[in-house]
Amino acid sequence: MGSKPNRYYSEEFKKQIVELEASGKTISELEREYKVTKTTIREWVKRYGKSGEFGAEANRSAEEKELRELRRENRQLRMENDILKQAALILGRKDV
């Protein structure tokens, strides 16, 4: 209806925009010239400034990374626990 489709921007393009902003171009100028929203440009500048990369994983804090790892480990342990419970039920039935 009125929404724009998601656009993909290469890493090179994003870096170019960030470098132009750092060299003194305003976000408004970049928006007009490259047809990228101000919000997107601000997000690129913020992300790239933190880690030198645009990917979400590279921009997570140590606490966020640890939490993600603990959640992944928790899911794995729950799955293994469920498998053991099912195996115990099956073995219990065969002994009867």
N, C-alpha and C positions, 0 to 999 in steps of 0.2 A: 504494500500500500504506500506508505511514505518512508519506510526505512530503507537505508542503503545496504547493499550486500556487503559482507565482510570482505576486506581487501587484504591481500598478503603483501608485505613489504620485506624485501631482502635485508639481510644483516648489513650489507654494504650501504644500502639506501638509508637505513636507520642511523648508522654511524655518520653518514654525510650530513644528515639533518642535525644530529647532536653537535657535530663539529661546527656547523654553520651557526647554530645558536650560541655555542661557546665563543665563537669569534666575533659576536656582536649583533648578528641578525636577530630581530625580534621574532617572537613566536607568531605574532600576527603576520609579519612579512612572510615567514615560512609557510604559514597556512595558506595565504593567497597564492604564493608562487608554486607550491608543490601539491596543493589540494589535499592536505592532511589536516585533520582537526587539531585544534589547540590542545585538547585533552590528550590526544594521542602523542603529540610532540612532548608535552610535559611529562607524560609517563615514560617515554623513551629517555628523556634527559635524566629523570630521577633514577630509573633502573640502571642506565649505563654509568651514571655517576657513582653508584654504590659499588658496583663490582667490575665494571668494564665489559659487562656482557648484558644481553637482553633477556636471556632465558629465565624463567621463573625459578628453576632450581638454583641457579647461581646467585639469585637475589634473596634467598631465604636466610633468615638469621640462624645462628647455631641452635637456638631453642626450637625454632620451627623444624629444622632438619632432624633434631633429636626426637621431637614429638612425632613426626612422620615415620621415623624408623621404629619407634616404640609401638605405634599403631599397627604398622606392618607386622612386627613381631607378634603382637597380641592376636591379630587375625590368624597368623600361622599356628600359634599355640592352641587357639580355640578349635581350629580345623583338626589339628592332630588329636586333641582331646576328644572331639566328637567321633573320630575314627576309632580311637581306643575304646570308647563306650560301646560303639556298634559291634566291635570285635568281641568285647566281653559278653554282650548279649547273645551273639551268635554262638560263641563257645559254650556259654552257659546252657543253651538249648540243646546242644549236641550231647552234653553229659547226662541229660535227664532221660 
